Amino acid sequence: MLTYSRRSYPNRFCQHSRLFFSSVFTTGNGEGYDVSSNTGSGTPYRPWQKAAIAFGSAAGALMDPSRADLVAALGETTGSFAFSRMLIRMKQSDEGRKILEERPRIRSESVAHAWDLPENTFGAAYAKFMGKRNFSPDDRPPVRFMDSDELAYVATRAREVHDFWHVLFKLPTNLIGESALKMLEFQQIHLPMCFLSVVGGTIRLKPAKRDLLLRTYLPWAMKAGSSCDDLMCIYYEKHFHEDLNEVRNKWGIIPAPSVHETNTMR
């Protein structure tokens, strides 16, 4: 029988930790839940594992904010309560129940018709937004750390409609725009990760742009997030053909303020 000295315990712990995080964040087989059906294919994680993933992903995301997989993992492992509340609200809404029943996905093939819609429509505005930035709706990392396939779909939906919110609220995709949208999302869906993203974004901004964010965009985001309809209960794809300004009015959307500094934003 193998025995280990006390001195070897830290080395063994570090070795097992590296193996664990390597297996968790390897993308080769990390397809996550099959959220297009009612049968989940994800692997449930124990509370201590979720805590470890949350800690590791938070540290990694702070060092490299471009790691979308780490940001996503942080949102999933710290947002169980928020996603459960979203699910309840969706079940209480006619349109939300329709979304849960049909489980639409925002994929290139499902939104391709947006590029053929009239210029004034919501769908055309979305197509222009995505095309200008060379974004693809297929680039979102999969949901992997939720407790059920139903919650996994809610998390997936929240992730996939993010670009719709950029279009509707007229926000750029730079650090100021993303931070403002995260504050709006926090007002709406109460994910801790959203607030943490705002804090991290604020710290990384230069003084002049930090002042712009704190004085202009964050107050707007708090007001806009509390004034509009429940953003998780809107079947956006069904409204692509409608006039952009009309859907904004219908859903109580307040576009972001036009400030001259935004001319330098992406």
N, C-alpha and C positions, 0 to 999 in steps of 0.2 A: 504493500500500500504506500502511495506517495505521501510524503509529509512536507509541510512548508514551514520555514522559520518565520518569526514575526517580521523580520526585516523584508521578507519577500511579499508580504501582504500589499503594501502600496504599489509595488510593481505589477502584481496580479490585478489589482483594482484598475490601474491605468490601462493595462492591456485589455481587460474586458470592456472598459468604457470606450476605448478606441474602436473595438470591434462592434460594440452596440451602435455608436453614432455612425460608424461607417455603413452599417447595414441599413440604418434608418434613412440616411441622406443620400444613399446611392440611388441614382435615377434609373439604373438599368432595368430593374423589375418593380419600380415604385409606381405602379399604375393606380394605386389607391382603390377607392370604391367604384363599383359600376353604378353610377348614379342615374343612368338612363333607364334603369329598371327598378323593381322593388327588392332586388336581391343584392346585398352588399358583398363585395369581394375583398374588402379591407380587413386588416388584422387588428383586433382590439388590443389596446395597450393598457397596462396597469397604471394606477395613479403615480407611482414613483417614476415610472418610465416617462409619463407625460411631463412630470415636473422636470426631469433631467433634459428632455427634449426642449422644453420651454426655456430653461436656463441656457442651454447650449446654443439654441437658435437666436436668443436675445443677444448673447455675447457676439455671435458671428455676424448678426445683422448690424450691430453697432460698428463693428470693424469694417464691414463691407455692405453698405445699404443696397447695393445693386443685386445682392443675392435674393432674388424673389422667392426662392424655395425656403430660405430661412425665415423671411418675413411671413410667408404663408404658414409655416409650421408654428411660429409664435402665435399667430392669430387663432389657429385651430386649438392649440393646447391650453390657451388661456381664455378661450371664449365659449366654453361649453354652455354656461348659463345664458349668455347672450343669444347663442344660436337656438337654444331651447325656447326662449321667449319669442324669437323671430318665427319659429315654427308654429307656435300657438297663435300669433297674430295672423299668419298666413291662413291658417285653418279657419279663422273667424271672418275672413274676407272672401267674397265671391270670386274675385279675380285671383286671390292668393290660392284658394282651393283648386282653381283650374290649373294653375301653374304646378302645384304639387301632384295633381292627377296626371298631367301630360308630361311633366318633367322635361321641358324644352332645354336644349343646350345651345349656347352661343358659339357656333362653329362657322367656319368660312362658308360651307355649303348652305347653312341655314339663313345666313344674312346676305348672301350674294346678290339677291334682288334689290338690295338697298342702293346699289350703284346705278340702277336703272330708273330710280324714282325722280320725280320733279325736284328742282333745286330747293323749293321752299319747304320740303317735307323733313320730318324728323329723321327718316331713314337716309335721305341724301346728306343731311348734316353729319350723321354718324359715318357714312362712307367717306366723306371729305376729311373728317377728323382722322380716321384710320389710315387713309391713303396718304395724307400729307406727312404723317409720321412713320409710314411704312410699318404700322402695327398689324399684327394678325391676332384674331380672337382665339386662335389655336395655341397661343404661346403660354397660356396660363398654366401654372403647375397644378397637378392633381391634388385633390383632398385626400389625406391619408390618416389623420389622427382623430377622427370623430367616433362616437360610441355606437352609431347606428347608420344605416344607409339613408334613412330619412333626414337625419341631421347632416349627413355628408352632402346630400343634395342641396339643402339650404345653404351650407357653406359654399358649395360650388356656385350656386346661383348668385350669392352675394359677390363672389369673386368675378364672375363673368359679366355682370351688369355694370361693373365699375366704369367702363368706358362710356356707357350710356349717360352716366351721371356727369362725366366731364363735358359731354355735349350739351346736356340740358342746363347745367349750371354755368356753362361758358367759362370753364377753367382750363388754363394751360397745363402742360404736363411737366413743368419744371418743379423745383423744390417748393416754391411758394404755392403753386397751384395744387400740388399733391398734398401739402400740409393743410391747406384750407379745406380740401375735400375730405381729408381724414378727420378733421374737426367736425365737419358736417355729418360724416358717417357716424362719428361717435355720438352726436346728438340723436341720430336716427336709430342705430342698431346697437349702441352701447358696448362695442367690442373694446376691451382694454388695449389691444394692439393699436387701435386707431389713435388713442390718446398718447400712447408711447411714441408713435410715429410723429405726432405733432411736436412733442418735446424734443425728439431727436432732430427733426427738421429745423426747428427754431434755433437750436444750438449751432447747427452747421451753417446757418445763413450769416452773411456779412451784416454789420450793424445797420446799414441803410435799408436793406431788404428785410431784415428782422423787424425793424420798426414798421415797415409797410405791412408786413404780415400781422403784427400784433395790433396795430392801430386800425387797419382797414379790413383785412381779409378774415381774421378770426372772429371779430364781432359780427361781420356779415354771415359767416358760416354758422354761427350759433343761432342767429335769427332765421336764416334760410332753412336750416335743419329742423327747427321746431315749427316752422310755418307750413311746410309742404305735406303732401299726402305721405303715407307709409311707402317708402321706396321699394320695400321688399314685396309689396302686394300689387305691383304693376306689371302687367304682361306686355312689356315694351315692344316685343316683336309684332304684336297685333296692331300697333299704332304707328308703324313705320310710314304708312301712306298719308298720315295726317300732317297738317301744317305745324311746323316747329313751335311757333309762337302760341298756337291754339292749345297744344298739349302742355306747354309750360303753364298757361293760364288755368287749364283744367286741373292740373296736379298741384297748383299753388307754388310753382317753381319761381324763385327769385334769382335771376342771373347774377353772377359775380359783378361787382362794381367795375366800371371802366376807369382805370387809373393810368396816367401817362407812362408810368414805369413799366406797364405791361407790354409796351412796344418793344422792349428789349427781351421779353420772355419768349420761350419757344412756343 
